[in-house]
Amino acid sequence: MAGGKAGDTDGEILIEFVILGNSARVTAIHVPSGTEVAIVGPANAPRAVLEAAVSRKLAYVMGKEKGAS
């Protein structure tokens, strides 16, 4: 999802999928701020579902950081 947006985030977002056995670790990094989040889900889940979940988490974390400053 490079170049995509997650909720309130602006800028490039990198998403990485790592499959280990029955689990998938999905990491999203907001390039301009360096904010990184990760989720773990079932490896057989649709890629779009995992991508949406990690994007929502990134938007949530960035919203908390924005409110805390």
The 8 nearest C-alpha neighbors of each residue, nearest first, counted from 0:
[[1, 3, 14, 13, 2, 12, 4, 50],
 [0, 2, 13, 12, 3, 11, 14, 4],
 [1, 3, 11, 12, 0, 10, 4, 13],
 [4, 2, 0, 1, 12, 11, 5, 10],
 [5, 3, 8, 9, 6, 2, 12, 10],
 [6, 4, 54, 8, 58, 7, 55, 3],
 [5, 7, 58, 8, 4, 55, 54, 59],
 [8, 6, 58, 5, 9, 62, 4, 61],
 [9, 7, 5, 6, 4, 58, 10, 61],
 [10, 8, 4, 7, 11, 5, 29, 31],
 [9, 11, 31, 12, 2, 8, 4, 30],
 [10, 12, 2, 30, 1, 29, 3, 13],
 [13, 11, 29, 1, 28, 30, 2, 3],
 [12, 14, 1, 28, 27, 0, 29, 11],
 [15, 13, 27, 26, 0, 12, 28, 16],
 [14, 16, 26, 25, 27, 17, 13, 24],
 [15, 17, 25, 24, 18, 23, 26, 14],
 [18, 16, 24, 23, 25, 19, 15, 22],
 [17, 19, 23, 22, 42, 20, 24, 16],
 [20, 18, 22, 21, 23, 17, 42, 24],
 [19, 21, 22, 18, 42, 23, 41, 17],
 [20, 22, 42, 41, 19, 23, 43, 18],
 [23, 21, 42, 41, 19, 20, 40, 18],
 [22, 24, 18, 42, 40, 39, 17, 41],
 [23, 25, 39, 17, 38, 16, 18, 26],
 [26, 24, 16, 38, 37, 15, 23, 39],
 [25, 27, 37, 15, 14, 36, 24, 38],
 [28, 26, 14, 36, 13, 35, 37, 53],
 [27, 29, 35, 13, 12, 34, 30, 33],
 [30, 28, 12, 34, 33, 32, 31, 11],
 [29, 31, 33, 11, 32, 28, 12, 10],
 [32, 30, 33, 29, 10, 11, 34, 9],
 [33, 31, 34, 30, 29, 28, 35, 10],
 [32, 34, 30, 29, 31, 35, 28, 12],
 [35, 33, 29, 32, 28, 36, 30, 61],
 [36, 34, 28, 27, 33, 29, 37, 26],
 [37, 35, 27, 26, 57, 28, 34, 56],
 [38, 36, 26, 25, 27, 53, 24, 39],
 [37, 39, 25, 24, 53, 40, 26, 36],
 [40, 38, 24, 23, 25, 22, 37, 41],
 [39, 41, 23, 22, 42, 38, 24, 49],
 [40, 42, 22, 43, 44, 23, 21, 39],
 [41, 43, 22, 23, 21, 44, 18, 40],
 [42, 44, 41, 45, 21, 22, 23, 46],
 [45, 43, 41, 42, 46, 48, 49, 40],
 [46, 44, 48, 47, 43, 49, 42, 50],
 [45, 47, 49, 48, 50, 44, 43, 51],
 [48, 46, 50, 45, 49, 51, 44, 52],
 [49, 47, 51, 45, 50, 46, 52, 44],
 [50, 48, 52, 46, 51, 47, 53, 45],
 [49, 51, 47, 53, 48, 52, 54, 46],
 [50, 52, 54, 48, 49, 53, 47, 55],
 [53, 51, 49, 55, 54, 50, 48, 56],
 [52, 54, 56, 50, 55, 51, 57, 38],
 [55, 53, 5, 51, 57, 56, 52, 50],
 [56, 54, 58, 52, 57, 53, 59, 51],
 [55, 57, 59, 53, 54, 58, 60, 52],
 [56, 58, 54, 60, 59, 55, 36, 61],
 [57, 59, 55, 61, 6, 56, 60, 5],
 [60, 58, 56, 62, 57, 61, 55, 63],
 [61, 59, 63, 57, 62, 58, 56, 64],
 [60, 62, 64, 58, 63, 59, 65, 57],
 [63, 61, 65, 59, 60, 64, 58, 66],
 [64, 62, 60, 66, 61, 65, 67, 59],
 [65, 63, 61, 67, 66, 62, 60, 68],
 [64, 66, 62, 63, 67, 68, 61, 60],
 [67, 65, 63, 64, 68, 62, 61, 60],
 [66, 68, 64, 65, 63, 62, 61, 60],
 [67, 65, 66, 64, 63, 62, 61, 60]]
